[in-house]
């Protein structure tokens, strides 16, 4: 048997055999739980939200994160030592040239 009958149109299951929405499913129309939007019989609910300007004027809360010392950059590392050694060599060469 075909799903489409030329004389009667497409055949869909009866509304009683439709699966019911889970209790966690929220309707986007009335914002109630337990049914889908296409099954909703209630009026659309107006939900006021702040405008974009209001959102931009409100400062964001800064979250301070505590970082362990082992992850903080160290003051004196290998690169610092190498740069200091090269700078000392340049000073020695300069002092030798000036003599």
Order of alpha helices (4+ residues) and beta strands (2+ residues): beta-beta-alpha-alpha
